[in-house]
Amino acid sequence: MTKPTSTDINDYEILIRRRGEDDYASYCPQLAHMIKGTAHEEVEDAMKQFVMDHIESLRAAAGSAEA
């Protein structure tokens, strides 16, 4: 599976699942990445940051390719 190359955050889905009292997971199917935690906000914020880091790395790579 190749990683997406979109720099539009709206192209990435964040799915959140409660699996127990203090057991949450977020998943981004486009990046095939899961994050586990103990609170909804924790896993949501962590996944948003993961997606933003991916987008920033794409932009950095595009910038260095142009130089």
C-alpha positions in Angstrom: 0.0 0.0 0.0 1.4 3.4 -1.0 0.9 6.3 1.3 -1.3 9.1 0.0 0.3 12.2 -1.3 -2.5 14.7 -0.6 -1.7 17.8 1.4 -5.4 18.4 2.1 -6.3 17.3 5.6 -9.9 16.7 4.5 -8.7 13.8 2.4 -7.8 11.9 5.6 -10.5 10.2 7.7 -10.1 9.7 11.4 -12.2 6.9 12.9 -12.6 6.6 16.6 -13.8 3.6 18.5 -14.5 3.1 22.2 -13.5 -0.4 23.1 -14.0 -0.3 26.9 -14.4 2.0 29.8 -11.0 3.6 29.3 -9.9 2.1 26.0 -10.1 4.1 22.8 -8.6 3.8 19.4 -8.3 6.1 16.5 -7.6 4.9 13.0 -6.7 6.6 9.7 -7.4 4.2 6.8 -5.6 6.3 4.3 -2.4 6.0 6.3 -3.2 2.5 7.8 -2.3 3.8 11.2 -3.9 3.2 14.6 -3.4 5.0 17.9 -4.6 3.6 21.3 -5.3 5.6 24.4 -7.5 6.1 27.4 -9.7 9.0 26.3 -11.6 10.1 23.1 -9.9 13.5 22.9 -6.4 11.9 23.5 -6.7 9.5 20.5 -8.4 12.1 18.3 -5.8 14.8 19.0 -2.9 12.3 18.5 -4.3 11.2 15.2 -4.8 14.7 13.9 -1.2 15.4 14.8 0.0 12.3 13.1 -1.9 13.3 9.9 -0.6 16.9 10.1 3.0 15.5 10.5 2.5 13.3 7.4 1.3 16.4 5.4 4.2 18.5 6.6 6.6 15.8 5.6 5.1 15.7 2.1 5.4 19.5 1.9 9.0 19.4 3.1 9.8 16.7 0.5 8.2 18.7 -2.2 10.1 21.8 -1.2 13.5 20.0 -1.1 12.7 18.5 -4.5 12.2 21.9 -6.0 15.5 23.3 -4.6 
